Amino acid sequence: MANTLHPARLRVEVWLPAALLCAAAIGWWWSAVMARDMGAPMAADGMSMGSSSMSLLAFLGAWVAMMAAMMLPAILPVVRLYGRAAARGTVAPTLVFVAGYLLVWSLIGVPAFLAWRALREPLAQSLPWAGRVAGVVSIVAAVYQVTPLKTLCLRHCRSPMSFFLHHGKNLNRPSGAVLAGTRHGLYCLGCCWLLMAILIAFGTMQLGVMVALAVLILLEKDAPFGEQLARAAAVAFLIAGAALLLHPALISHVI
């Protein structure tokens, strides 16, 4: 049939997006499991049962799953463009590029773990200072949303072809593909690091916050109105931050 896709094109246009979305779905499932465990009831001594003792390795597993859930749908245009070149055999396999991207978010999981350990119990007990910390983080995120650095990183993420023209050297080698994936991960980090800080400040595995931020990240990067949405989000973050500074007990309604 005339409309039948060539097998190589079928892999890029159908199976590659499906694989990324399936990986994201698995990430959401595992995040939901971890959210249940990390949100275990408080014991009589004030410690959160099953959460405060989580090891770095266990946290990193949950963190990578969470990043896969939130980030993989948003990077689909970049991965699809890379996959087209991979289908022609001119670059290293797509999985190598994606591995470089996930490496960045895996490394960021280490400081995220330290912040989570410091804030987990105060947030669970809705201590006033924890609510104010969340408020400050939200206000800082609001300011960052309208900075030139945020705009620069967002434009790189929104223009896959421009990214590869500037950072697409030696993609035929696995090392070059990993480096390109890492660079794209760094631009993505530049777009989203304070959004991840909000996630931690409001309780790392709060699914409602995760979903809201994941939708924001997806639309910022892929929707035609992404840059305008980033500025609108700044207003929402500013309002939320001011409210928490004035009434830190509001954090209990989030966690």
C-alpha positions in Angstrom: 0.0 0.0 0.0 1.2 3.5 -0.8 0.6 4.7 2.7 2.6 2.0 4.4 5.6 3.5 6.3 9.1 2.3 5.6 10.3 0.1 8.6 12.9 2.6 9.6 10.5 5.5 9.5 7.9 3.4 11.4 10.5 2.9 14.2 11.1 6.7 14.4 7.5 8.0 13.9 5.6 5.3 15.8 7.7 3.0 18.0 10.1 5.5 19.3 7.4 7.9 20.6 5.5 4.9 22.0 8.6 3.7 23.8 9.3 7.1 25.4 5.7 7.4 26.5 5.7 3.9 27.9 8.8 4.7 29.8 7.1 7.9 31.1 4.0 5.8 32.1 6.2 3.4 34.0 7.8 6.4 35.7 4.4 7.7 36.7 3.4 4.3 38.1 6.6 3.9 40.1 6.3 7.5 41.3 2.7 6.7 42.5 4.1 3.7 44.4 6.8 5.7 46.0 4.4 8.6 46.8 2.4 6.1 48.8 5.4 4.8 50.7 7.0 8.2 51.3 3.7 9.5 52.5 3.5 6.8 55.2 1.8 7.8 58.5 3.9 9.5 61.3 5.0 7.3 64.1 4.7 8.3 67.8 8.3 9.6 67.9 7.5 12.0 65.0 9.5 10.1 62.4 7.9 9.2 59.1 7.6 5.4 58.9 9.3 3.9 55.8 10.5 7.3 54.4 13.2 8.9 56.6 15.3 5.8 56.4 15.3 5.7 52.6 18.8 5.2 51.3 20.4 7.4 48.6 20.3 4.5 46.1 16.5 4.0 46.7 15.9 7.7 46.5 17.8 8.0 43.2 15.8 5.1 41.8 12.6 7.0 42.7 14.1 10.3 41.4 15.1 8.9 38.0 11.6 7.4 37.6 10.1 10.7 38.5 12.3 12.6 36.0 11.4 10.0 33.3 7.7 10.5 34.0 7.9 14.3 33.9 10.6 14.9 31.3 10.5 12.3 28.6 7.2 13.5 27.0 8.7 17.0 26.7 11.9 15.9 25.0 10.1 13.8 22.4 10.7 16.3 19.5 14.5 16.3 20.2 14.6 12.5 20.5 12.5 12.0 17.3 14.9 14.3 15.3 17.9 12.3 16.6 16.1 9.1 15.9 15.7 10.0 12.3 19.4 10.3 12.0 19.9 7.1 13.9 17.5 5.3 11.5 19.9 6.2 8.7 22.8 4.8 10.6 24.7 8.2 10.7 24.7 8.6 14.5 24.9 6.3 17.5 21.7 4.6 18.7 19.0 6.8 20.2 19.3 5.0 23.6 22.8 6.4 24.0 21.6 10.0 23.5 18.8 9.5 26.0 21.2 7.9 28.5 23.3 11.1 28.4 20.2 13.1 29.0 19.1 11.0 32.0 22.6 11.1 33.4 22.2 14.8 34.1 19.0 14.3 36.1 20.5 11.3 37.9 23.4 13.4 39.2 21.0 16.1 40.3 19.3 13.5 42.4 22.2 13.6 44.9 21.6 17.3 46.1 17.9 16.6 45.8 18.3 13.7 48.2 20.0 15.9 50.7 17.3 18.6 50.4 14.6 16.0 50.8 16.2 14.5 53.9 16.4 18.0 55.5 12.8 19.0 54.6 10.8 15.7 54.7 10.0 15.7 58.4 9.4 19.5 58.8 7.0 19.3 55.9 5.2 16.3 57.2 4.7 18.2 60.5 3.8 21.4 58.7 6.3 23.4 60.7 6.1 27.1 59.9 9.7 27.5 58.8 9.2 24.7 56.2 6.2 26.6 54.8 8.3 29.8 54.6 11.1 27.9 52.8 8.6 26.7 50.3 7.4 30.2 49.9 10.9 31.6 49.3 11.6 28.8 46.7 8.4 29.6 44.9 9.2 33.4 44.8 12.8 32.6 43.5 11.3 30.3 40.9 8.9 33.2 39.8 11.8 35.5 39.3 13.9 32.9 37.4 11.0 32.3 35.0 11.5 35.7 33.5 15.3 35.8 33.4 17.3 35.8 30.2 19.0 32.5 31.2 15.6 30.7 31.5 14.6 32.1 28.1 17.9 31.0 26.5 17.6 27.5 27.8 14.0 27.3 26.9 14.7 28.4 23.3 17.3 25.7 22.9 14.9 23.1 24.1 12.2 24.4 21.8 14.4 24.3 18.7 15.8 20.7 18.3 17.4 21.5 14.9 19.2 24.5 16.3 20.4 22.4 19.2 22.0 19.7 17.0 23.5 22.3 14.7 25.4 23.8 17.7 26.0 20.6 19.7 25.8 17.7 17.2 29.5 16.9 16.7 30.8 13.3 16.6 27.3 11.9 17.0 28.4 8.8 15.2 30.4 7.9 18.3 28.7 6.8 21.5 30.8 9.3 23.4 29.7 12.1 21.2 26.0 11.0 21.5 26.3 10.8 25.3 27.9 14.3 25.3 25.1 15.7 23.2 22.5 14.1 25.4 24.2 15.5 28.4 24.3 19.0 26.9 20.6 18.8 26.1 20.0 17.6 29.7 21.9 20.7 30.9 19.7 23.0 28.9 16.7 21.2 30.2 18.1 21.6 33.7 18.5 25.3 33.0 14.8 25.4 32.1 13.5 23.3 35.0 15.9 23.3 38.0 13.8 25.7 40.1 10.7 23.8 39.2 12.3 20.7 40.6 13.3 22.8 43.7 9.5 23.6 44.1 8.8 19.9 43.9 11.2 19.2 46.8 10.1 22.3 48.8 6.5 21.2 48.6 7.2 17.5 49.2 9.2 15.5 46.7 6.6 12.8 45.8 3.4 14.9 45.9 1.7 13.6 42.7 -0.6 16.6 42.3 2.4 19.0 42.3 4.3 16.6 39.9 1.4 16.5 37.4 1.0 20.3 37.5 4.7 20.9 36.9 5.0 18.1 34.3 2.2 19.8 32.3 3.9 23.2 32.6 7.2 21.7 31.4 5.6 20.0 28.5 3.7 23.1 27.3 6.7 25.5 27.9 8.8 23.3 25.6 6.4 22.2 23.0 3.4 24.5 22.8 3.5 27.6 20.5 2.7 29.8 23.5 5.4 28.2 25.7 7.4 31.3 26.5 4.3 33.3 27.3 3.2 30.4 29.6 6.5 30.6 31.4 5.8 34.2 32.3 2.3 33.5 33.3 3.6 30.7 35.6 5.9 33.3 37.2 2.8 35.2 38.4 1.3 32.0 39.9 4.5 31.1 41.6 4.8 34.6 43.0 1.3 34.5 44.4 1.8 31.1 45.9 5.1 32.2 47.5 3.7 35.3 49.0 0.8 33.4 50.4 3.1 30.9 52.1 5.3 33.6 53.5 2.3 35.2 55.1 0.5 32.0 56.1 3.1 29.1 56.2 0.5 26.8 57.6 -1.0 26.6 54.0 1.7 24.1 53.2 -0.3 21.5 55.0 -3.0 21.8 52.3 -0.4 20.9 49.7 1.3 18.0 51.3 
